[in-house]
Amino acid sequence: MKKILTVFLIALFGATFVYAGKVELGSAAEPQLYLVKIDASWCGACKALKEPLAELKTELADQPVLFVTLDFTDDNAIKQTTLHVDALKIRSAVDANTATGNVLLLNARNGELIAVLTRNESVAEMKEAVEAALLTQEKGSGVRL
């Protein structure tokens, strides 16, 4: 039992959570945006997004963007996904956009939907959408006197 608990704690406190939804932070800063992939193992569009999103993650490595994959493959995965959704406080946006193969660009502060990206957008177009959203976030978080 002790070994199992140790492995669980290592998995829990490791760099990446590896269960139904995978959470990966692109930089050490507090995230301003969530890039949320609605995924399932049987989804062709999801598979097509794998490489473009990996490339996008590399290109945005120094930006405050949290890459999240929510797994809707089966009931067990959905249970874990629900925990992620609630922890990130993004239930409203996810509930309204559960089509697999979509990537939701969300405001990390309030969970509001900024854009829905699909495999039809190029990596450059996705990057442009993220950078535009980051600029909007920066302007909106300025100091007010």
C-alpha positions as CSV (number, residue, x, y, z in Angstrom):
1,M,0.0,0.0,0.0
2,K,2.8,2.4,0.8
3,K,4.4,1.9,-2.6
4,I,1.1,2.6,-4.3
5,L,0.6,5.8,-2.3
6,T,4.1,6.9,-3.1
7,V,3.6,6.4,-6.8
8,F,0.3,8.3,-6.6
9,L,1.8,11.2,-4.7
10,I,4.7,11.4,-7.3
11,A,2.1,11.4,-10.1
12,L,0.0,14.0,-8.3
13,F,2.9,16.4,-7.5
14,G,4.9,15.7,-10.7
15,A,5.4,18.2,-13.5
16,T,2.4,17.0,-15.4
17,F,-0.8,15.4,-14.3
18,V,-1.3,12.3,-16.3
19,Y,-4.9,11.1,-16.0
20,A,-8.0,11.8,-18.0
21,G,-7.1,15.4,-18.7
22,K,-3.5,16.5,-19.1
23,V,-2.5,19.9,-17.8
24,E,0.7,21.4,-19.1
25,L,1.9,25.0,-18.4
26,G,3.7,26.7,-21.2
27,S,5.7,29.1,-18.9
28,A,6.3,29.6,-15.2
29,A,4.0,32.7,-15.1
30,E,0.5,32.6,-13.8
31,P,-1.6,31.7,-16.9
32,Q,-3.6,34.4,-18.5
33,L,-5.2,32.1,-21.1
34,Y,-6.3,28.4,-21.1
35,L,-6.0,26.6,-24.4
36,V,-8.4,23.7,-23.9
37,K,-8.5,20.8,-26.3
38,I,-11.7,18.8,-26.2
39,D,-10.4,15.3,-26.9
40,A,-11.4,11.7,-27.3
41,S,-9.3,8.7,-28.4
42,W,-11.7,7.9,-31.2
43,C,-11.9,11.4,-32.6
44,G,-10.2,11.9,-36.0
45,A,-10.1,15.7,-35.7
46,C,-8.5,15.3,-32.3
47,K,-5.7,13.2,-33.7
48,A,-5.2,15.7,-36.5
49,L,-4.7,18.5,-33.9
50,K,-2.0,16.6,-32.0
51,E,1.0,17.8,-34.0
52,P,-0.2,21.4,-34.6
53,L,-0.9,21.8,-30.9
54,A,2.5,20.4,-30.0
55,E,4.1,22.9,-32.4
56,L,2.0,25.7,-31.0
57,K,3.0,24.8,-27.4
58,T,6.7,25.0,-28.4
59,E,6.1,28.4,-30.1
60,L,4.3,29.8,-27.1
61,A,6.6,28.3,-24.5
62,D,7.5,31.7,-23.0
63,Q,3.8,32.9,-22.9
64,P,1.4,32.6,-19.9
65,V,-0.8,30.0,-21.6
66,L,-1.9,26.8,-19.9
67,F,-2.5,23.9,-22.4
68,V,-5.2,21.6,-21.1
69,T,-6.5,18.4,-22.7
70,L,-10.0,17.3,-21.6
71,D,-10.6,13.6,-22.4
72,F,-14.2,12.7,-23.3
73,T,-13.4,9.2,-24.5
74,D,-15.5,7.3,-21.9
75,D,-17.4,7.7,-18.6
76,N,-14.2,7.2,-16.5
77,A,-12.3,9.8,-18.4
78,I,-15.2,12.2,-18.2
79,K,-15.3,11.9,-14.4
80,Q,-11.7,13.1,-14.3
81,T,-12.3,15.7,-16.9
82,T,-15.2,17.1,-14.7
83,L,-12.7,17.5,-11.9
84,H,-10.3,19.5,-14.1
85,V,-13.2,21.7,-15.5
86,D,-14.4,22.5,-12.0
87,A,-10.8,23.1,-10.7
88,L,-10.1,25.6,-13.5
89,K,-13.6,27.2,-13.1
90,I,-14.4,26.8,-16.8
91,R,-17.6,24.7,-16.6
92,S,-19.8,27.2,-18.5
93,A,-17.5,27.5,-21.5
94,V,-16.9,23.7,-21.7
95,D,-20.5,22.8,-21.2
96,A,-21.4,25.0,-24.2
97,N,-18.6,23.6,-26.4
98,T,-18.2,19.9,-25.9
99,A,-17.7,18.9,-29.5
100,T,-14.5,16.9,-29.7
101,G,-11.9,18.2,-32.0
102,N,-12.4,21.8,-30.9
103,V,-9.8,23.9,-29.0
104,L,-11.2,26.5,-26.7
105,L,-9.3,29.7,-26.0
106,L,-10.4,30.9,-22.6
107,N,-9.7,33.8,-20.3
108,A,-8.0,32.2,-17.3
109,R,-9.3,34.8,-14.9
110,N,-13.0,34.3,-15.5
111,G,-13.3,31.3,-17.7
112,E,-15.0,33.2,-20.5
113,L,-14.7,31.9,-24.1
114,I,-12.6,34.0,-26.3
115,A,-12.5,31.8,-29.4
116,V,-13.0,28.3,-30.7
117,L,-10.2,26.9,-32.8
118,T,-10.3,23.8,-35.0
119,R,-8.0,21.8,-37.2
120,N,-9.0,24.1,-40.0
121,E,-6.8,26.8,-38.6
122,S,-3.1,26.7,-39.3
123,V,-0.5,26.9,-36.4
124,A,0.2,30.5,-37.5
125,E,-3.5,31.4,-37.3
126,M,-3.8,29.7,-33.9
127,K,-0.7,31.5,-32.6
128,E,-2.1,34.8,-33.9
129,A,-5.4,34.2,-32.1
130,V,-3.5,33.5,-28.8
131,E,-1.3,36.5,-29.2
132,A,-4.2,38.8,-29.9
133,A,-6.0,37.4,-26.8
134,L,-2.9,38.0,-24.7
135,L,-2.7,41.6,-25.9
136,T,-6.3,42.1,-24.9
137,Q,-5.7,40.5,-21.5
138,E,-2.7,42.8,-20.9
139,K,-4.7,45.9,-21.9
140,G,-7.5,44.9,-19.6
141,S,-5.3,44.2,-16.6
142,G,-3.6,47.6,-16.6
143,V,-3.3,49.7,-13.4
144,R,-6.2,52.0,-12.9
145,L,-6.0,55.1,-10.8
